[in-house]
Amino acid sequence: MYFAALLARTSDGWEASDTELDDVETLADLADLARQAAVDDDTVVAFIEQEDAWFGVVRVDGEEDPRVFISNAAVASRSSYGAMLTDELLGRDDEKQEDLDGLTNLDGTEDGEPEGAEDEPEAAGDDPVPAGPLGDVELLDDLGVTGKELLSFDGHGDALSEIADALGCTEVLEAVR
């Protein structure tokens, strides 16, 4: 089960909204959703969490590219929204994956490969998903959460509440939980 919220920074503090991720398929979709929640192109922080297994923070400032941090990329990559974020951070292209999927027969062998062939090691260009944190650890520095503090949250417990506390928006976040 996922929890997601958008926190928009305003001149009066933070405003939060519960976020439905049903129509979010890419980081660009999430960034567009965040921009819609923004007040006067101010900062919007999106929190995504999956049952204390991992959390992600996406920061959107106006039309700038979103900045992303994931607490545990290897764990997150096994879920749909986590995979979306890790693939973006690792520069993986969905079209390339679809092309690769098309090369595999239903029996799991590549076209022209004998059925008894052993799996070959990953190609040198393939990036395995790293265990642990991935992304921009400094994305909240100017808002009161240092990279060191962000890295100290491992996704277990209530990391998002601790981050919200440091940002000064705990009550706003808890209102949408």
C-alpha positions as CSV (number, residue, x, y, z in Angstrom):
1,M,0.0,0.0,0.0
2,Y,1.2,3.4,-0.9
3,F,0.9,6.8,0.8
4,A,1.5,9.8,-1.3
5,A,1.1,13.5,-0.5
6,L,2.0,16.8,-2.1
7,L,3.2,19.6,0.1
8,A,3.1,23.0,-1.6
9,R,5.2,25.8,0.0
10,T,3.3,29.1,0.2
11,S,4.0,32.5,1.7
12,D,1.8,31.5,4.6
13,G,3.5,28.1,5.2
14,W,2.7,24.7,3.7
15,E,-0.4,23.3,2.1
16,A,-0.9,19.6,1.6
17,S,-3.1,17.5,-0.5
18,D,-3.6,13.7,-0.6
19,T,-2.4,12.5,-3.9
20,E,-3.9,9.8,-6.1
21,L,-1.1,8.2,-8.2
22,D,-3.5,6.2,-10.4
23,D,-2.8,8.3,-13.5
24,V,0.9,8.8,-12.7
25,E,3.1,6.6,-15.0
26,T,6.2,8.7,-15.3
27,L,8.2,11.2,-13.3
28,A,7.0,13.8,-15.8
29,D,3.4,13.0,-14.8
30,L,4.3,13.3,-11.1
31,A,6.0,16.7,-11.8
32,D,3.0,17.9,-13.7
33,L,0.7,16.9,-10.8
34,A,3.0,18.8,-8.4
35,R,3.0,21.9,-10.6
36,Q,-0.8,21.9,-10.5
37,A,-0.6,21.9,-6.7
38,A,1.9,24.8,-6.6
39,V,1.1,28.3,-5.5
40,D,2.8,30.9,-7.7
41,D,5.4,28.4,-9.0
42,D,6.7,27.9,-5.5
43,T,8.3,24.7,-4.3
44,V,6.3,21.5,-4.1
45,V,7.5,18.4,-2.4
46,A,5.9,15.0,-3.2
47,F,6.2,12.3,-0.6
48,I,5.7,8.6,-1.6
49,E,6.0,5.8,0.8
50,Q,5.3,2.1,0.6
51,E,4.5,0.5,4.0
52,D,7.8,1.4,5.7
53,A,9.8,-0.4,3.1
54,W,11.0,2.7,1.2
55,F,10.2,6.3,0.7
56,G,10.8,8.8,-2.0
57,V,10.9,12.6,-2.1
58,V,10.4,14.5,-5.3
59,R,11.0,18.2,-5.3
60,V,9.5,20.4,-8.0
61,D,10.5,24.1,-8.3
62,G,8.5,25.8,-11.0
63,E,9.4,24.6,-14.4
64,E,12.8,23.2,-13.3
65,D,13.5,19.5,-13.7
66,P,12.3,17.5,-10.7
67,R,14.8,16.4,-8.1
68,V,14.4,12.9,-6.6
69,F,15.7,11.0,-3.6
70,I,14.8,7.3,-2.8
71,S,15.7,5.8,0.6
72,N,16.3,2.3,-0.8
73,A,16.5,2.0,-4.5
74,A,16.8,-1.8,-4.6
75,V,13.6,-2.3,-2.6
76,A,11.8,0.6,-4.3
77,S,12.6,-0.9,-7.8
78,R,10.4,-3.9,-7.0
79,S,7.3,-1.7,-6.8
80,S,5.6,0.2,-9.7
81,Y,6.1,3.8,-8.4
82,G,9.6,3.0,-7.0
83,A,10.6,1.5,-10.3
84,M,9.4,4.6,-12.1
85,L,11.7,6.8,-9.9
86,T,14.7,4.5,-9.9
87,D,14.5,4.0,-13.7
88,E,14.5,7.8,-14.1
89,L,17.5,8.2,-11.8
90,L,19.4,5.4,-13.5
91,G,18.6,6.8,-17.0
92,R,16.7,3.7,-18.0
93,D,14.5,4.0,-21.0
94,D,11.1,2.3,-21.1
95,E,11.2,1.9,-24.9
96,K,14.5,0.0,-24.6
97,Q,13.0,-2.3,-22.0
98,E,10.0,-2.9,-24.3
99,D,12.4,-3.7,-27.1
100,L,14.2,-6.2,-24.9
101,D,10.9,-7.7,-23.7
102,G,10.0,-8.3,-27.4
103,L,13.2,-10.4,-27.8
104,T,12.1,-13.0,-25.3
105,N,9.8,-15.9,-26.2
106,L,7.1,-17.1,-23.9
107,D,9.4,-19.9,-22.7
108,G,11.9,-17.3,-21.5
109,T,14.6,-17.9,-24.1
110,E,15.8,-15.3,-26.5
111,D,15.1,-15.8,-30.2
112,G,17.6,-18.2,-31.7
113,E,19.0,-19.2,-28.3
114,P,19.1,-22.9,-27.5
115,E,16.7,-23.7,-24.6
116,G,19.5,-25.1,-22.5
117,A,21.8,-22.1,-22.8
118,E,23.0,-20.6,-19.5
119,D,22.3,-17.0,-18.6
120,E,25.0,-14.7,-19.6
121,P,26.2,-12.0,-17.1
122,E,24.7,-8.5,-17.5
123,A,26.1,-6.4,-20.3
124,A,28.6,-3.8,-19.2
125,G,26.1,-1.0,-20.0
126,D,23.4,-2.3,-17.7
127,D,23.2,-0.5,-14.4
128,P,22.1,-2.8,-11.6
129,V,19.9,-1.0,-9.0
130,P,22.0,-0.1,-6.0
131,A,21.0,-1.2,-2.5
132,G,20.4,1.8,-0.3
133,P,19.8,5.5,-1.1
134,L,19.8,6.9,-4.6
135,G,19.3,10.4,-5.9
136,D,19.8,14.0,-4.8
137,V,20.5,13.9,-1.1
138,E,20.7,17.7,-1.0
139,L,17.2,18.4,-2.5
140,L,15.9,19.6,0.9
141,D,19.0,21.3,2.2
142,D,17.7,24.9,1.8
143,L,14.4,23.8,3.5
144,G,16.0,22.5,6.7
145,V,16.8,18.9,6.0
146,T,20.5,18.3,5.3
147,G,21.7,15.4,3.1
148,K,23.2,13.7,6.2
149,E,19.8,13.9,7.9
150,L,18.0,12.6,4.8
151,L,20.4,9.6,4.6
152,S,19.8,8.8,8.3
153,F,16.2,7.9,7.5
154,D,16.2,4.4,6.2
155,G,12.5,4.0,5.2
156,H,11.6,2.1,8.4
157,G,9.6,3.8,11.0
158,D,8.0,7.1,10.1
159,A,10.6,8.8,8.0
160,L,8.2,11.1,6.3
161,S,6.9,12.5,9.6
162,E,10.4,13.2,10.7
163,I,11.2,14.9,7.4
164,A,7.9,16.9,7.7
165,D,8.8,17.9,11.3
166,A,12.2,19.3,10.0
167,L,10.4,21.1,7.2
168,G,7.9,22.5,9.8
169,C,4.8,20.9,8.2
170,T,4.0,17.9,10.4
171,E,0.4,19.0,11.1
172,V,-0.2,19.6,7.4
173,L,1.1,16.2,6.4
174,E,-0.7,14.4,9.2
175,A,-4.0,16.0,8.0
176,V,-3.9,14.1,4.7
177,R,-2.8,10.8,6.2
